[in-house]
Amino acid sequence: MIKIIIADDHPIVREGLKRIIDECSDMDCIGEAANSEEVINRCREKKVDVLLLDISMPGAGFLDTLQRIKTKYPSLHVLVLSIHPEEQYAIRAIRAGAAGYLTKNHTPEQLAEAIRQVYAGHKYITSKVAQELITTLETGKETELHKNLSNREFQILCMLGEGKQLTEIASLLSLSPKTIGTYRNRILDKLKLKSTGELIRYAVEHALHE
């Protein structure tokens, strides 16, 4: 029996995922979480095989949450679920330790198959993501500049794109405003931009947000 925890801040979504799992004789939903801290707590409290992790939950960014989980529970299989296009987040999620990435427009049958695949120790990605990975390996670089940012830089870029101020970002990430300013300068340099306003416009144009 595959023991699953669902992490999503929308009760309706969690209920829908539970119903899909309930219809699979080899799966059992043993817990739910609505924010990042609850995810960590549920994984500590229960013996879980697969975590269904939504990208857009309250609390720490999903990359931070994913990395914390994989550090504490390296054998846990994490399948990231998202409404965001896979080209924006899938490779970054895989590199951060996720076993798979699935957008929420897939069918219940595809979700069940993805769960079984990651539980068996395989990666679950679409052919489109696989091709992008191959291209990156062959060229040694990403095709879009923001994909070359570190996870922290990417997170701060997304937060800027959501309209957050530097002081607010510093508070959310438990970092000093000076440190956030340093990250912003690095992002500006890597994206070849000149101002915070241009960073925000870049994030909006590329639909970057957590």
C-alpha contacts under 8 A as a table, 3 or more apart, distances in Angstrom:
res1	aa1	res2	aa2	distance
1	M	25	S	7.98
1	M	26	D	4.84
1	M	27	M	5.33
1	M	28	D	6.71
2	I	26	D	6.07
2	I	27	M	4.60
2	I	28	D	6.06
2	I	49	D	6.10
2	I	50	V	7.22
2	I	119	Y	7.41
3	K	27	M	6.18
3	K	28	D	5.10
3	K	29	C	6.03
3	K	30	I	6.19
3	K	47	K	7.57
3	K	48	V	5.17
3	K	49	D	5.14
3	K	50	V	6.41
4	I	27	M	7.22
4	I	28	D	5.99
4	I	29	C	4.71
4	I	30	I	5.82
4	I	31	G	7.07
4	I	48	V	5.87
4	I	49	D	6.01
4	I	50	V	4.90
4	I	51	L	5.74
4	I	52	L	7.31
5	I	29	C	5.83
5	I	30	I	5.85
5	I	31	G	4.76
5	I	32	E	5.51
5	I	33	A	7.61
5	I	42	R	7.74
5	I	43	C	7.95
5	I	48	V	6.81
5	I	50	V	6.60
5	I	51	L	4.96
5	I	52	L	6.22
6	I	14	R	6.57
6	I	17	L	7.63
6	I	18	K	7.93
6	I	29	C	7.34
6	I	31	G	6.46
6	I	32	E	4.79
6	I	33	A	6.28
6	I	51	L	6.17
6	I	52	L	4.94
6	I	53	L	6.61
7	A	14	R	7.60
7	A	32	E	5.73
7	A	33	A	4.52
7	A	34	A	5.81
7	A	35	N	7.15
7	A	39	V	6.35
7	A	51	L	7.29
7	A	52	L	5.87
7	A	53	L	4.97
7	A	54	D	5.99
8	D	11	P	7.48
8	D	13	V	7.11
8	D	14	R	6.25
8	D	32	E	7.81
8	D	33	A	6.30
8	D	34	A	5.16
8	D	35	N	7.06
8	D	53	L	6.69
8	D	54	D	5.23
8	D	56	S	7.85
8	D	57	M	6.32
9	D	14	R	7.91
9	D	33	A	7.24
9	D	34	A	4.10
9	D	35	N	6.14
9	D	56	S	7.93
9	D	57	M	5.63
9	D	58	P	7.26
10	H	13	V	5.34
10	H	14	R	6.37
10	H	34	A	7.25
11	P	14	R	5.04
11	P	15	E	6.10
12	I	15	E	5.10
12	I	16	G	6.22
13	V	16	G	5.08
13	V	17	L	6.21
14	R	17	L	5.13
14	R	18	K	6.11
14	R	32	E	7.62
15	E	18	K	5.05
15	E	19	R	6.30
16	G	19	R	5.22
16	G	20	I	6.50
17	L	20	I	5.15
17	L	21	I	6.29
18	K	21	I	5.04
18	K	22	D	5.97
18	K	29	C	6.48
19	R	22	D	4.97
19	R	23	E	6.38
20	I	23	E	5.38
20	I	24	C	6.95
20	I	108	P	6.23
20	I	112	A	7.73
21	I	24	C	5.31
21	I	27	M	5.90
21	I	28	D	6.44
21	I	29	C	6.69
21	I	112	A	7.43
22	D	25	S	7.20
22	D	27	M	6.97
22	D	28	D	6.64
22	D	29	C	7.50
24	C	27	M	5.54
24	C	112	A	7.67
29	C	32	E	7.97
30	I	46	K	7.85
30	I	48	V	7.76
31	G	42	R	6.85
32	E	39	V	7.79
32	E	42	R	7.44
33	A	36	S	7.71
33	A	38	E	5.14
33	A	39	V	5.29
33	A	42	R	7.11
34	A	38	E	6.44
34	A	39	V	7.45
34	A	57	M	7.04
34	A	58	P	7.70
35	N	38	E	5.40
35	N	39	V	6.40
35	N	57	M	5.48
35	N	58	P	5.13
35	N	59	G	6.00
36	S	39	V	5.15
36	S	40	I	6.63
36	S	57	M	6.75
36	S	58	P	6.51
36	S	59	G	5.25
36	S	60	A	6.07
36	S	62	F	7.74
36	S	65	T	6.25
37	E	40	I	5.24
37	E	41	N	6.28
37	E	59	G	7.15
38	E	41	N	4.97
38	E	42	R	6.00
39	V	42	R	5.25
39	V	43	C	6.24
40	I	43	C	5.31
40	I	44	R	6.31
40	I	65	T	7.94
40	I	69	I	6.71
41	N	44	R	5.09
41	N	45	E	6.13
42	R	45	E	5.04
42	R	46	K	6.04
43	C	46	K	5.55
43	C	47	K	7.01
43	C	48	V	6.63
44	R	47	K	7.73
48	V	51	L	7.32
48	V	76	L	7.17
49	D	76	L	5.75
49	D	77	H	6.21
49	D	119	Y	6.81
50	V	76	L	6.20
50	V	77	H	4.78
50	V	78	V	5.73
50	V	79	L	7.10
50	V	115	I	7.18
50	V	118	V	7.65
50	V	119	Y	6.46
51	L	76	L	7.33
51	L	77	H	6.28
51	L	78	V	4.78
51	L	79	L	6.09
52	L	78	V	6.15
52	L	79	L	5.03
52	L	80	V	5.91
52	L	81	L	6.56
53	L	78	V	6.77
53	L	79	L	6.14
53	L	80	V	4.76
53	L	81	L	5.79
54	D	57	M	6.45
54	D	62	F	7.70
54	D	80	V	5.87
54	D	81	L	4.81
54	D	82	S	5.73
55	I	61	G	7.77
55	I	62	F	5.32
55	I	80	V	6.86
55	I	81	L	6.53
55	I	82	S	5.64
55	I	210	E	6.61
56	S	61	G	7.82
56	S	62	F	7.09
56	S	82	S	7.54
56	S	210	E	5.50
57	M	61	G	7.62
57	M	62	F	7.33
58	P	61	G	7.85
60	A	64	D	6.18
60	A	65	T	6.23
60	A	172	L	7.56
60	A	173	L	7.36
61	G	64	D	5.37
61	G	65	T	6.27
61	G	155	Q	7.03
61	G	210	E	6.60
62	F	65	T	4.90
62	F	66	L	5.84
62	F	210	E	7.39
63	L	66	L	5.00
63	L	67	Q	6.07
63	L	93	A	6.91
63	L	96	A	6.71
63	L	151	N	7.02
64	D	67	Q	5.21
64	D	68	R	6.15
65	T	68	R	5.16
65	T	69	I	6.17
66	L	69	I	5.16
66	L	70	K	6.18
66	L	78	V	8.00
66	L	96	A	6.81
66	L	97	G	6.95
66	L	98	A	7.24
67	Q	70	K	5.15
67	Q	71	T	6.04
67	Q	96	A	6.06
67	Q	97	G	6.77
68	R	71	T	5.14
68	R	72	K	6.25
69	I	72	K	5.23
69	I	73	Y	5.65
69	I	74	P	7.38
70	K	73	Y	5.01
70	K	74	P	4.52
70	K	75	S	7.53
70	K	76	L	7.01
70	K	97	G	6.42
71	T	74	P	5.75
73	Y	76	L	5.56
77	H	98	A	7.05
77	H	99	A	5.79
77	H	118	V	6.10
77	H	119	Y	6.30
77	H	121	G	7.67
78	V	97	G	7.71
78	V	98	A	5.00
78	V	99	A	5.36
78	V	100	G	6.81
78	V	118	V	7.63
79	L	98	A	6.07
79	L	99	A	5.70
79	L	100	G	4.73
79	L	101	Y	5.75
79	L	102	L	7.34
79	L	114	A	7.82
79	L	115	I	7.19
79	L	118	V	7.22
80	V	93	A	7.48
80	V	98	A	6.69
80	V	99	A	7.96
80	V	100	G	6.11
80	V	101	Y	4.71
80	V	102	L	6.20
81	L	101	Y	6.09
81	L	102	L	5.07
81	L	103	T	5.58
81	L	104	K	6.29
82	S	85	P	7.74
82	S	101	Y	7.80
82	S	102	L	6.51
82	S	103	T	4.79
82	S	104	K	5.71
83	I	103	T	5.51
83	I	104	K	5.47
83	I	105	N	7.46
84	H	88	Q	7.16
84	H	89	Y	7.51
84	H	103	T	6.81
85	P	88	Q	5.77
85	P	89	Y	7.22
85	P	103	T	7.01
86	E	89	Y	5.48
86	E	90	A	4.93
86	E	91	I	7.97
86	E	101	Y	7.45
86	E	102	L	7.57
86	E	103	T	6.86
86	E	129	V	7.21
87	E	90	A	6.13
87	E	91	I	7.49
87	E	129	V	6.83
88	Q	91	I	7.87
88	Q	208	L	7.47
89	Y	92	R	5.35
89	Y	93	A	6.01
90	A	93	A	5.12
90	A	94	I	6.20
90	A	100	G	7.95
90	A	101	Y	5.70
90	A	125	I	7.90
90	A	129	V	7.03
91	I	94	I	5.08
91	I	95	R	6.12
91	I	129	V	7.03
91	I	133	L	7.23
92	R	95	R	5.14
92	R	96	A	6.17
92	R	151	N	7.75
93	A	96	A	5.04
93	A	97	G	6.52
93	A	98	A	5.52
93	A	100	G	7.99
93	A	101	Y	7.35
94	I	97	G	5.28
94	I	98	A	4.61
94	I	99	A	6.28
94	I	100	G	6.57
94	I	101	Y	7.51
95	R	98	A	7.08
98	A	101	Y	7.36
99	A	118	V	5.79
99	A	121	G	7.89
99	A	122	H	7.06
99	A	123	K	4.97
99	A	124	Y	6.41
100	G	114	A	7.45
100	G	118	V	6.72
100	G	123	K	5.40
100	G	124	Y	4.28
100	G	125	I	5.71
101	Y	124	Y	6.47
101	Y	125	I	5.88
102	L	106	H	7.39
102	L	111	L	7.60
102	L	114	A	7.88
102	L	124	Y	7.98
102	L	125	I	7.28
103	T	106	H	6.25
106	H	110	Q	6.19
106	H	111	L	6.94
107	T	110	Q	5.18
107	T	111	L	6.41
108	P	111	L	5.04
108	P	112	A	6.21
109	E	112	A	5.16
109	E	113	E	6.21
110	Q	113	E	5.01
110	Q	114	A	6.08
111	L	114	A	5.02
111	L	115	I	6.23
112	A	115	I	5.16
112	A	116	R	6.31
113	E	116	R	5.13
113	E	117	Q	6.10
114	A	117	Q	5.03
114	A	118	V	6.27
114	A	124	Y	6.00
115	I	118	V	5.45
115	I	119	Y	6.04
116	R	119	Y	5.07
116	R	120	A	6.15
117	Q	120	A	5.20
117	Q	121	G	6.67
117	Q	122	H	5.42
117	Q	123	K	6.90
117	Q	124	Y	6.48
118	V	121	G	5.07
118	V	122	H	4.92
118	V	123	K	5.77
118	V	124	Y	6.40
119	Y	122	H	7.26
125	I	129	V	6.16
125	I	130	A	6.61
126	T	129	V	5.38
126	T	130	A	6.31
127	S	130	A	4.91
127	S	131	Q	6.09
128	K	131	Q	5.21
128	K	132	E	6.39
129	V	132	E	5.04
129	V	133	L	6.22
130	A	133	L	5.11
130	A	134	I	6.29
131	Q	134	I	5.06
131	Q	135	T	6.20
132	E	135	T	5.02
132	E	136	T	6.16
133	L	136	T	5.09
133	L	137	L	6.22
134	I	137	L	5.13
134	I	138	E	6.16
135	T	138	E	5.12
135	T	139	T	6.09
136	T	139	T	5.32
136	T	140	G	5.41
136	T	141	K	5.37
136	T	142	E	5.57
136	T	143	T	7.76
137	L	140	G	5.21
137	L	141	K	7.40
139	T	142	E	7.82
141	K	148	N	7.35
142	E	145	L	6.84
142	E	147	K	5.91
142	E	148	N	6.22
143	T	147	K	7.60
144	E	147	K	5.67
144	E	148	N	7.53
145	L	148	N	5.64
145	L	149	L	7.50
145	L	190	K	7.07
145	L	191	L	5.79
146	H	149	L	5.40
146	H	154	F	7.07
146	H	190	K	7.78
146	H	191	L	6.58
147	K	154	F	7.95
148	N	190	K	7.94
149	L	152	R	7.90
149	L	153	E	5.65
149	L	154	F	5.63
149	L	187	I	7.25
149	L	190	K	7.38
150	S	153	E	5.12
150	S	154	F	6.03
151	N	154	F	5.04
151	N	155	Q	6.08
152	R	155	Q	5.02
152	R	156	I	6.27
153	E	156	I	5.21
153	E	157	L	6.16
153	E	183	Y	6.20
153	E	184	R	7.58
153	E	186	R	7.85
153	E	187	I	6.39
154	F	157	L	5.06
154	F	158	C	6.22
155	Q	158	C	5.15
155	Q	159	M	6.29
155	Q	210	E	7.41
156	I	159	M	4.98
156	I	160	L	6.16
156	I	169	I	7.30
156	I	180	I	7.90
156	I	183	Y	7.70
156	I	184	R	7.56
157	L	160	L	5.12
157	L	161	G	6.21
157	L	184	R	7.76
157	L	187	I	7.48
157	L	199	L	7.09
157	L	200	I	7.60
157	L	203	A	6.68
157	L	208	L	7.73
158	C	161	G	4.95
158	C	162	E	6.38
158	C	203	A	6.38
158	C	208	L	5.29
158	C	209	H	4.32
158	C	210	E	6.16
159	M	162	E	5.03
159	M	163	G	6.67
159	M	164	K	5.70
159	M	169	I	7.04
159	M	209	H	6.50
159	M	210	E	7.32
160	L	163	G	5.17
160	L	164	K	5.21
160	L	165	Q	6.88
160	L	166	L	7.86
160	L	199	L	7.33
160	L	200	I	5.71
160	L	203	A	7.57
161	G	164	K	7.40
161	G	199	L	7.37
161	G	200	I	4.64
161	G	201	R	7.21
161	G	202	Y	7.80
161	G	203	A	4.88
161	G	204	V	5.73
161	G	208	L	6.69
161	G	209	H	6.41
162	E	200	I	7.93
162	E	209	H	6.38
163	G	200	I	7.49
164	K	168	E	6.18
164	K	169	I	6.43
165	Q	168	E	5.19
165	Q	169	I	6.23
166	L	169	I	5.07
166	L	170	A	6.10
166	L	177	P	6.30
166	L	180	I	6.49
166	L	181	G	7.17
167	T	170	A	5.01
167	T	171	S	6.29
167	T	177	P	5.51
168	E	171	S	5.14
168	E	172	L	6.25
169	I	172	L	5.12
169	I	173	L	6.12
169	I	177	P	7.97
169	I	180	I	7.40
170	A	173	L	5.31
170	A	174	S	5.76
170	A	175	L	4.79
170	A	176	S	5.49
170	A	177	P	5.26
170	A	179	T	7.86
170	A	180	I	6.10
171	S	174	S	5.04
171	S	175	L	6.43
171	S	176	S	7.58
172	L	175	L	7.86
175	L	179	T	6.42
175	L	180	I	7.00
176	S	179	T	5.19
176	S	180	I	6.48
177	P	180	I	5.03
177	P	181	G	6.11
178	K	181	G	4.97
178	K	182	T	6.31
179	T	182	T	5.02
179	T	183	Y	6.35
180	I	183	Y	5.03
180	I	184	R	6.15
181	G	184	R	4.97
181	G	185	N	6.28
182	T	185	N	5.16
182	T	186	R	6.38
183	Y	186	R	5.07
183	Y	187	I	6.21
184	R	187	I	5.06
184	R	188	L	6.15
184	R	196	T	7.76
185	N	188	L	5.05
185	N	189	D	6.24
186	R	189	D	5.10
186	R	190	K	6.19
187	I	190	K	5.13
187	I	191	L	5.98
188	L	191	L	5.30
188	L	192	K	5.76
188	L	193	L	4.88
188	L	194	K	6.17
188	L	195	S	7.07
188	L	196	T	7.90
188	L	199	L	7.04
189	D	192	K	5.02
189	D	193	L	6.44
189	D	194	K	7.93
190	K	193	L	7.87
193	L	198	E	6.31
193	L	199	L	6.90
194	K	198	E	6.68
195	S	198	E	5.24
195	S	199	L	6.48
196	T	199	L	4.92
196	T	200	I	6.23
197	G	200	I	5.15
197	G	201	R	6.25
198	E	201	R	5.01
198	E	202	Y	6.02
199	L	202	Y	5.03
199	L	203	A	6.19
200	I	203	A	5.15
200	I	204	V	6.21
201	R	204	V	5.13
201	R	205	E	6.04
202	Y	205	E	5.17
202	Y	206	H	6.20
203	A	206	H	5.27
203	A	207	A	5.93
203	A	208	L	4.97
203	A	209	H	7.43
204	V	207	A	4.94
204	V	208	L	6.22
205	E	208	L	7.85
